[in-house]
Amino acid sequence: MQPLTPPVGTSRDEAAGADLVAAMERAWATLLPRANALADDITWAMVEADREWYDAAPAELRAEIRASTREHVRRGLWTMAGVPLQEGRAIDLWRETGRRRARQGVPMELVLKSCSHGTRVLWEAMLWGRGTQELPDEVVIRAGQRMWGALEVQIATVVDAYRREQARLQRHDLQREINVLDGLLVGRGGDPGFLAEANEVLGLGRLDRVTCVVVLGTGDVPPSPRSPEERLERSGMRSWWHAHEGASVGLVRLGNREIDDVVSALADAPGRIGVAPVRDGLGELASAYRLARQVATIRRTPGPSAVIDALPELLVASAPQVAYLLVSEVLGGLLAEPDPHRGILVDTLRALLAHNGSATHAARELYCHRNTVIYRMRQIEAGTARRISDARDRLVLTLALMALDQQQR
């Protein structure tokens, strides 16, 4: 085999170091197909080592620990193998795990044992595969240094997050917060006594401005309050969260901020998110929750929307009979067309409405000739009995497409 020739401007020592790192990453990558199996071995060993505690723990907690261990192993192997992470940094996962275990009441000793045992299992798996890969000693040594160094950082991160969350739980009576949030969401804000208790528990004054945030999961991924809460905290906004009717519901104290600041802070948060103002204090939280939830429900993609920015969609969603008529009576002629012509006409209608009826701009979006768009527009106008050039007809057609989207969701 010919020796590697280092690139121009690169010493042979640097090239050798890069080759060593690449070999180490390839070695870790061989464990990726076994990630879940290795994680399950770790979980089983953890449970066996502390059987009494785990037997007394709820089944949901044991299932969550298994899923969390899988995620830790997967991200850890990705990092060691040099695979770009698509789901956040490993250190962020360690921090979240520390917080979660504190909230769940898992003893710190068990948390640290799981970190050490998980690292040992992965290291033994690497050594077991060494013979089949014929790894040089230098690669194994470098891999070990990197892994045990990462363990030190992991333990320090988990311990710090655990202790911080534990202190937060001690400062705040979390159960009282949950109780008042639940009561407010089901409409108890009309009771003056309960309202006074809610303000006291949450530390809110009569003039404090608040807003409601509702986060719905996407697909099989349930909503998580931690991500929105952290983002809001980084933006200087205190928030309280509660799981309610399958959603994560947050009450956000605005201070001198506005709802637009809440939306900006949650711009890259996972889930479909609705944001609604709470008018006239906590007594109106139930109404704001219903609006925010409706906004989150009608969103087609992950991300936040304020109520004020989704008023047309809310109007359509709040009147199912009107929505049915918009689809059947306004778009019925188009939807009766056979595929794929039906889809082509609907896409053309969307483009025309997006460009205020301009065939030229719609043609650019659709990558077709302007005359083609004009021909389709005539078909659309004939099928809907509406004129694209008429502002009121464009409004009706826009609402009809919104109703169609909500029916198809």
C-alpha positions as CSV (number, residue, x, y, z in Angstrom):
1,M,0.0,0.0,0.0
2,Q,1.3,3.4,-0.9
3,P,1.7,5.9,2.0
4,L,-0.7,8.7,2.1
5,T,0.6,11.9,0.6
6,P,-0.4,14.9,2.8
7,P,-2.1,17.8,1.1
8,V,0.0,20.9,0.2
9,G,0.6,22.9,3.4
10,T,0.0,19.9,5.7
11,S,2.7,18.2,7.6
12,R,3.0,14.4,7.6
13,D,2.3,14.4,11.4
14,E,-0.9,16.3,10.8
15,A,-1.9,13.9,8.0
16,A,-1.1,10.9,10.2
17,G,-3.3,12.5,13.0
18,A,-6.2,12.9,10.6
19,D,-5.8,9.3,9.4
20,L,-5.9,8.2,13.0
21,V,-9.1,10.1,13.8
22,A,-10.7,8.7,10.6
23,A,-9.8,5.2,11.6
24,M,-11.2,5.7,15.1
25,E,-14.5,7.1,13.7
26,R,-14.8,4.1,11.4
27,A,-14.3,1.8,14.3
28,W,-17.1,3.5,16.3
29,A,-19.4,3.5,13.2
30,T,-19.3,-0.3,13.1
31,L,-21.4,-0.2,16.4
32,L,-24.2,1.9,14.9
33,P,-26.3,-1.0,13.6
34,R,-26.2,-2.4,17.2
35,A,-27.1,0.8,18.9
36,N,-30.5,-0.2,20.2
37,A,-29.4,-3.7,21.2
38,L,-26.4,-2.3,23.2
39,A,-28.8,0.3,24.8
40,D,-31.2,-2.5,25.9
41,D,-28.3,-4.4,27.4
42,I,-27.4,-1.3,29.4
43,T,-30.9,-0.8,30.6
44,W,-31.3,-4.5,31.6
45,A,-28.0,-4.4,33.6
46,M,-29.1,-1.1,35.3
47,V,-32.4,-2.7,36.4
48,E,-30.8,-5.9,37.6
49,A,-28.2,-4.0,39.6
50,D,-30.9,-2.0,41.5
51,R,-33.9,-4.3,41.1
52,E,-35.7,-3.2,44.3
53,W,-35.8,0.5,43.2
54,Y,-36.9,-0.2,39.6
55,D,-39.5,-2.7,40.7
56,A,-41.1,0.0,42.8
57,A,-40.9,2.6,40.0
58,P,-43.9,3.1,37.6
59,A,-43.9,1.2,34.4
60,E,-44.0,4.4,32.5
61,L,-40.7,5.5,34.1
62,R,-39.0,2.2,33.2
63,A,-40.2,2.6,29.6
64,E,-38.9,6.1,29.4
65,I,-35.5,5.2,30.8
66,R,-35.2,2.5,28.1
67,A,-36.1,5.0,25.4
68,S,-33.8,7.6,26.9
69,T,-30.9,5.1,27.0
70,R,-31.4,4.3,23.4
71,E,-31.2,7.9,22.5
72,H,-28.1,8.4,24.6
73,V,-26.3,5.5,22.9
74,R,-27.4,6.5,19.4
75,R,-26.2,10.1,19.8
76,G,-23.0,9.0,21.6
77,L,-22.1,6.7,18.8
78,W,-23.0,9.3,16.2
79,T,-20.6,11.7,17.9
80,M,-17.8,9.2,18.3
81,A,-18.2,8.2,14.6
82,G,-18.1,11.8,13.4
83,V,-21.7,11.7,12.1
84,P,-23.3,15.2,12.0
85,L,-26.1,15.3,14.5
86,Q,-29.6,16.2,13.2
87,E,-31.3,16.2,16.6
88,G,-29.2,18.5,18.8
89,R,-25.9,18.1,20.6
90,A,-25.1,15.3,23.0
91,I,-24.4,17.7,25.8
92,D,-28.0,19.1,25.5
93,L,-29.4,15.6,25.8
94,W,-27.2,15.0,28.9
95,R,-28.5,18.2,30.5
96,E,-32.1,17.4,29.7
97,T,-31.6,13.9,31.2
98,G,-30.2,15.4,34.4
99,R,-33.2,17.6,34.8
100,R,-35.7,14.9,34.0
101,R,-34.2,12.4,36.4
102,A,-34.4,15.0,39.2
103,R,-38.1,15.6,38.4
104,Q,-38.8,11.9,38.3
105,G,-37.1,11.4,41.7
106,V,-34.4,9.0,40.4
107,P,-31.6,9.0,43.0
108,M,-28.4,10.7,41.8
109,E,-26.4,7.5,42.5
110,L,-28.4,5.5,40.0
111,V,-28.1,8.3,37.4
112,L,-24.3,8.3,37.7
113,K,-24.1,4.5,37.7
114,S,-26.1,4.5,34.4
115,C,-23.6,6.9,32.8
116,S,-20.5,4.9,33.9
117,H,-22.1,1.5,33.0
118,G,-23.2,2.7,29.6
119,T,-19.7,3.9,28.8
120,R,-18.2,0.6,29.9
121,V,-20.6,-1.4,27.7
122,L,-19.8,0.6,24.6
123,W,-16.1,0.4,25.3
124,E,-16.3,-3.4,25.7
125,A,-18.2,-3.6,22.5
126,M,-15.4,-1.7,20.7
127,L,-12.8,-4.0,22.1
128,W,-14.8,-7.1,21.2
129,G,-14.9,-5.9,17.6
130,R,-11.2,-5.0,17.5
131,G,-10.1,-8.4,16.3
132,T,-12.3,-8.4,13.3
133,Q,-11.3,-4.9,12.3
134,E,-7.5,-5.4,13.0
135,L,-7.4,-2.0,14.8
136,P,-3.9,-0.7,15.6
137,D,-3.2,-0.1,19.3
138,E,-2.9,3.6,18.6
139,V,-6.4,3.8,17.3
140,V,-7.8,1.9,20.3
141,I,-5.9,4.2,22.7
142,R,-7.2,7.3,21.0
143,A,-10.7,5.9,21.0
144,G,-10.5,5.2,24.8
145,Q,-9.1,8.6,25.6
146,R,-11.9,10.3,23.7
147,M,-14.6,8.1,25.3
148,W,-13.5,8.4,28.9
149,G,-12.9,12.1,28.4
150,A,-16.5,12.4,27.2
151,L,-17.7,10.5,30.2
152,E,-16.2,13.1,32.5
153,V,-18.0,15.8,30.7
154,Q,-21.2,13.8,30.7
155,I,-21.1,13.2,34.4
156,A,-20.3,16.9,35.2
157,T,-23.2,18.0,32.9
158,V,-25.7,15.6,34.3
159,V,-24.8,16.4,37.9
160,D,-25.0,20.1,37.4
161,A,-28.4,19.9,35.6
162,Y,-29.8,17.5,38.2
163,R,-28.8,19.7,41.1
164,R,-30.2,22.8,39.4
165,E,-33.5,21.2,38.7
166,Q,-33.6,19.7,42.2
167,A,-33.1,23.2,43.6
168,R,-35.8,24.6,41.4
169,L,-38.3,21.9,42.5
170,Q,-37.5,22.7,46.1
171,R,-38.1,26.4,45.6
172,H,-41.4,25.9,43.9
173,D,-44.2,23.8,45.0
174,L,-44.7,22.2,41.6
175,Q,-47.8,20.3,42.5
176,R,-49.6,23.6,43.5
177,E,-48.6,25.1,40.2
178,I,-50.0,22.1,38.3
179,N,-53.2,22.3,40.3
180,V,-53.9,26.0,39.7
181,L,-53.0,25.7,36.0
182,D,-55.3,22.8,35.6
183,G,-58.1,24.7,37.4
184,L,-57.6,27.8,35.2
185,L,-57.7,25.7,32.0
186,V,-61.0,24.1,32.9
187,G,-62.6,27.4,33.7
188,R,-62.2,28.0,37.4
189,G,-60.8,31.5,36.8
190,G,-64.3,32.9,37.4
191,D,-64.0,32.0,41.1
192,P,-62.5,35.0,42.9
193,G,-61.0,32.8,45.7
194,F,-59.4,30.4,43.3
195,L,-58.1,33.2,41.1
196,A,-56.5,34.9,44.1
197,E,-54.8,31.5,45.0
198,A,-53.6,31.1,41.4
199,N,-52.0,34.5,41.3
200,E,-50.3,33.8,44.7
201,V,-49.0,30.4,43.7
202,L,-47.6,31.7,40.4
203,G,-46.3,34.9,41.9
204,L,-48.3,37.1,39.5
205,G,-49.6,40.5,40.2
206,R,-52.9,41.9,39.1
207,L,-51.3,43.9,36.4
208,D,-48.9,41.3,35.1
209,R,-49.4,40.6,31.3
210,V,-49.5,37.0,30.3
211,T,-50.1,34.9,27.2
212,C,-51.0,31.3,26.5
213,V,-48.9,28.9,24.4
214,V,-50.1,25.5,23.2
215,V,-47.7,22.9,21.8
216,L,-49.1,19.9,19.9
217,G,-46.8,17.0,18.9
218,T,-46.1,16.1,15.3
219,G,-46.8,12.5,14.1
220,D,-45.8,10.0,16.8
221,V,-43.7,12.6,18.7
222,P,-45.5,13.8,21.8
223,P,-45.2,17.5,22.8
224,S,-42.5,18.4,25.2
225,P,-42.6,21.6,27.4
226,R,-38.9,21.6,28.0
227,S,-37.8,22.9,24.6
228,P,-40.3,25.9,24.6
229,E,-39.6,26.6,28.2
230,E,-35.8,26.8,27.7
231,R,-36.2,29.0,24.6
232,L,-38.5,31.4,26.5
233,E,-36.1,31.5,29.5
234,R,-33.2,32.3,27.2
235,S,-35.3,35.2,25.9
236,G,-35.9,36.5,29.5
237,M,-39.5,35.2,29.8
238,R,-40.7,33.1,32.8
239,S,-43.2,30.4,31.9
240,W,-45.2,27.6,33.6
241,W,-46.2,24.4,31.8
242,H,-48.8,21.8,32.2
243,A,-49.9,18.7,30.2
244,H,-53.5,19.1,29.3
245,E,-55.7,17.2,26.9
246,G,-52.7,15.7,25.0
247,A,-50.9,19.1,24.6
248,S,-48.2,21.0,26.5
249,V,-49.8,24.3,27.7
250,G,-47.6,27.2,28.8
251,L,-48.5,30.3,30.6
252,V,-45.9,33.0,29.8
253,R,-45.3,36.2,31.8
254,L,-44.6,38.8,29.2
255,G,-43.2,41.6,31.4
256,N,-42.2,44.3,28.9
257,R,-42.3,41.9,26.0
258,E,-44.9,41.4,23.4
259,I,-46.6,38.3,21.8
260,D,-44.3,38.8,18.7
261,D,-41.3,38.2,21.1
262,V,-42.9,34.9,22.2
263,V,-43.4,33.8,18.6
264,S,-39.8,34.8,17.7
265,A,-38.4,32.9,20.8
266,L,-40.3,29.7,19.7
267,A,-39.4,30.1,15.9
268,D,-37.4,26.8,15.8
269,A,-39.1,24.9,18.5
270,P,-40.5,21.5,17.6
271,G,-44.2,20.9,17.3
272,R,-47.2,22.9,16.1
273,I,-47.6,25.9,18.3
274,G,-50.4,28.4,18.9
275,V,-50.0,31.6,20.9
276,A,-52.9,33.6,22.2
277,P,-53.1,36.7,24.5
278,V,-54.8,36.3,27.9
279,R,-57.0,39.4,28.2
280,D,-57.9,40.8,31.6
281,G,-55.8,38.4,33.7
282,L,-55.7,34.7,34.6
283,G,-59.5,34.4,34.7
284,E,-59.4,34.4,30.9
285,L,-56.8,31.7,30.5
286,A,-59.4,29.0,29.5
287,S,-60.6,31.2,26.6
288,A,-57.0,31.9,25.5
289,Y,-56.2,28.2,25.7
290,R,-59.0,27.3,23.4
291,L,-57.9,29.8,20.8
292,A,-54.2,28.9,21.0
293,R,-55.1,25.2,20.7
294,Q,-57.2,25.8,17.6
295,V,-54.3,27.8,16.0
296,A,-51.9,24.9,16.8
297,T,-54.4,22.4,15.4
298,I,-54.8,24.2,12.0
299,R,-51.1,24.7,11.4
300,R,-49.9,22.5,8.6
301,T,-46.2,22.5,9.6
302,P,-44.2,22.7,12.8
303,G,-43.6,26.2,14.3
304,P,-45.5,29.0,16.1
305,S,-48.4,31.1,15.0
306,A,-50.1,33.9,16.9
307,V,-53.9,34.1,16.9
308,I,-53.8,37.5,15.3
309,D,-51.9,36.0,12.3
310,A,-54.3,33.1,11.9
311,L,-57.7,34.9,12.0
312,P,-59.0,33.7,8.6
313,E,-58.1,30.1,9.3
314,L,-59.8,30.4,12.8
315,L,-62.9,31.8,11.2
316,V,-63.1,28.8,8.8
317,A,-62.3,26.3,11.6
318,S,-64.9,27.7,13.9
319,A,-67.8,27.3,11.4
320,P,-67.8,23.7,10.1
321,Q,-71.0,24.1,8.1
322,V,-69.6,27.2,6.4
323,A,-66.4,25.4,5.7
324,Y,-68.3,22.5,4.1
325,L,-70.2,24.9,1.8
326,L,-67.0,26.6,0.8
327,V,-65.5,23.3,-0.3
328,S,-68.6,21.8,-1.9
329,E,-70.1,24.8,-3.5
330,V,-67.1,27.0,-4.4
331,L,-64.5,24.3,-5.2
332,G,-66.9,21.5,-6.1
333,G,-66.4,22.0,-9.9
334,L,-62.6,21.8,-9.6
335,L,-62.6,18.9,-7.3
336,A,-64.9,17.0,-9.7
337,E,-62.1,17.0,-12.3
338,P,-60.2,13.8,-12.7
339,D,-56.6,13.5,-11.5
340,P,-54.0,14.8,-12.2
341,H,-55.9,17.7,-13.7
342,R,-57.7,18.4,-10.5
343,G,-54.4,18.9,-8.6
344,I,-53.0,21.0,-11.3
345,L,-56.0,23.4,-11.2
346,V,-55.9,23.6,-7.4
347,D,-52.1,24.4,-7.4
348,T,-52.6,27.0,-10.1
349,L,-55.4,28.6,-8.0
350,R,-53.1,28.7,-5.0
351,A,-50.4,30.4,-7.0
352,L,-52.8,32.9,-8.6
353,L,-54.2,33.9,-5.1
354,A,-50.7,34.1,-3.7
355,H,-49.8,36.6,-6.4
356,N,-53.0,38.7,-6.2
357,G,-54.3,37.2,-9.5
358,S,-51.1,37.9,-11.6
359,A,-50.7,35.2,-14.2
360,T,-47.2,36.3,-14.9
361,H,-46.0,35.8,-11.3
362,A,-48.0,32.6,-10.9
363,A,-46.3,31.2,-14.1
364,R,-42.9,31.9,-12.6
365,E,-43.8,30.0,-9.4
366,L,-45.3,27.1,-11.4
367,Y,-42.5,27.0,-13.9
368,C,-44.8,27.2,-16.9
369,H,-45.8,29.6,-19.7
370,R,-48.0,32.6,-18.8
371,N,-50.5,31.6,-21.5
372,T,-50.8,28.2,-19.8
373,V,-51.7,29.8,-16.5
374,I,-54.2,32.1,-18.3
375,Y,-55.9,29.0,-19.9
376,R,-56.0,27.3,-16.5
377,M,-57.4,30.4,-14.9
378,R,-60.3,30.4,-17.3
379,Q,-61.0,26.8,-16.4
380,I,-60.9,27.7,-12.7
381,E,-63.2,30.6,-13.1
382,A,-65.7,28.5,-15.1
383,G,-65.5,25.7,-12.5
384,T,-65.9,28.0,-9.5
385,A,-68.2,30.7,-10.9
386,R,-65.7,33.2,-9.4
387,R,-63.5,35.8,-11.1
388,I,-59.8,35.9,-10.1
389,S,-59.8,39.7,-10.9
390,D,-62.6,40.4,-8.3
391,A,-61.2,41.1,-4.8
392,R,-64.3,39.6,-3.0
393,D,-64.2,36.4,-5.2
394,R,-60.5,36.0,-4.4
395,L,-61.3,36.2,-0.7
396,V,-64.0,33.5,-1.1
397,L,-61.6,31.3,-3.0
398,T,-58.9,31.8,-0.4
399,L,-61.2,30.8,2.4
400,A,-62.4,27.8,0.3
401,L,-58.8,26.6,0.0
402,M,-58.3,27.0,3.8
403,A,-61.4,24.9,4.4
404,L,-60.1,22.3,1.9
405,D,-56.7,22.1,3.7
406,Q,-58.5,21.7,7.1
407,Q,-60.7,18.9,5.7
408,Q,-57.6,17.1,4.2
409,R,-55.6,17.4,7.4
